[in-house]
Amino acid sequence: MRHDDNLTTERPTFVTHLECSMTGERFEADRLHGLSNVGRPLLVRYDLDGVRGEMTKDALAGRPADLWRYRELLPVRDCADIVSLGETATPIVPLPRIGAAMGATELLVKDEGRLPTGSFKARGLVMAISMAKALGVKTIAMPTNGNAGAAAAAYASRIGMEAVIFCPADTPEINVREIAAQGARVYRVDGLIDDCGKLVGQGAKERGWFDLSTLKEPYRIEGKKTMGLELAEQLDWKLPDVIFYPTGGGTGLIGMWKAFDELEAIGFIGPERPRMVAVQAEGCAPIVRAWEEGARHATRWEGSHTIAMGIRVPQAVGDFLILDAVRASDGFGITVSDEEILAAVDRVGREEGLLLCPEGGATFAAYAKARADGRVRADERVMLFNCATGLKYPMADHSRTIAKDEPVDWASL
Ligand SMILES: *Cc1c(COP(=O)(O)O)cnc(C)c1O
């Protein structure tokens, strides 16, 4: 098997049309689209009977382990439009020591930090940029808290597409520099990600940029959907009991939920679903608040703050899609504090050797809480999401110094 087989073998494609996620209104495929006429995300629809005949479990078994193995359920028609930096399948890493200490039967982490640019934003952006290329886009623009901008910059630069990125001024330094190092123009803005989004919207009108904001074009969901396809396949088509997802714009949660429906339609899984848990920070929890209030839409969270930048999203255009999935799955929303996040990152790093990002730490902290209050049982198979490598974030300095020319007190080392 050649490592790039998925990128070079033409396969039949099955996109039939796009559909407004709110009203069901139909839109033509193979055209450039933003939001629907009512300002909501568009979802890509497939001829799933056709997919069923082509993408069999046997056919999958012979393909390299990257996200392009699921081509029949992806929107890119032509191999020539695939933009790739090697979107490898990410491992499911168990936490056996912590799991045992907590009495858990199976505590698993999907470690997305292995993807290009060090985060799962690569899944969404590789698809969005490939489709933007297919549909003739010259310049993309997007707001970011860091990781999305980095992935967009990398894939755009790879094909000579211009990328203009706006981030809050307090975005982690490494992200801002990474975006520029990967060839994009990056601007720091004295506001939050939705303020950056407004600038992108204006720039799209003034300069004709294509707006790649979360859920404002249809294909990032399709890329993030591969997390659901991949984890199902890795678990031999048996989904976990509970998924803890660090929720910002919610693309991944919405995408996985869509993936499970499509997998059921092609006969790979039954009607069982994991309980989907939306994890947010105490300082920015619009989705959890709406879930608690029983509302279908979430209002903007004022004064957002948390160290987990990836989930510092005061308002999400796909709010109802997140909330619908959480409710339909009998899941819940839950918040954790920054102190709990830091303690979680520290514990998982020290005891399991797995360096989580703060958002990943949030899912572990939320799991611990949900176990304590009984919402998740010890015997349930649980999947936490670590969405970026911990190496991109500031780390506490616990080092000590030693003077090589002084006598060493060995007993104290
Ligand atoms: C973007 C991001 C999230 C949130 O993902 P959504 O699918 O947009 O909700 C979580 N963690 C990290 C590290 C991120 O970069």
The ligand as an SDF file (V2000), in Angstrom:
LIG
                    3D

 15 15  0  0  0  0  0  0  0  0999 V2000
  -10.9940   25.0420   18.3770 C   0  0  0  0  0  0  0  0  0  0  0  0
  -10.6250   24.2580   19.5560 C   0  0  0  0  0  0  0  0  0  0  0  0
  -11.6080   23.6640   20.3600 C   0  0  0  0  0  0  0  0  0  0  0  0
  -13.0800   23.8430   20.0980 C   0  0  0  0  0  0  0  0  0  0  0  0
  -13.4860   23.1770   18.9310 O   0  0  0  0  0  0  0  0  0  0  0  0
  -14.8920   23.4430   18.2500 P   0  0  0  0  0  0  0  0  0  0  0  0
  -15.1240   22.2370   17.4220 O   0  0  0  0  0  0  0  0  0  0  0  0
  -14.7420   24.6820   17.4400 O   0  0  0  0  0  0  0  0  0  0  0  0
  -15.8960   23.6060   19.3280 O   0  0  0  0  0  0  0  0  0  0  0  0
  -11.1840   22.8950   21.4320 C   0  0  0  0  0  0  0  0  0  0  0  0
   -9.8870   22.7250   21.6990 N   0  0  0  0  0  0  0  0  0  0  0  0
   -8.9130   23.2550   20.9400 C   0  0  0  0  0  0  0  0  0  0  0  0
   -7.4840   23.0180   21.2910 C   0  0  0  0  0  0  0  0  0  0  0  0
   -9.2410   24.0460   19.8380 C   0  0  0  0  0  0  0  0  0  0  0  0
   -8.2680   24.5810   19.0880 O   0  0  0  0  0  0  0  0  0  0  0  0
  1  2  1  0
  2  3  1  0
  2 14  2  0
  3  4  1  0
  3 10  2  0
  4  5  1  0
  5  6  1  0
  6  7  2  0
  6  8  1  0
  6  9  1  0
 10 11  1  0
 11 12  2  0
 12 13  1  0
 12 14  1  0
 14 15  1  0
M  END
$$$$
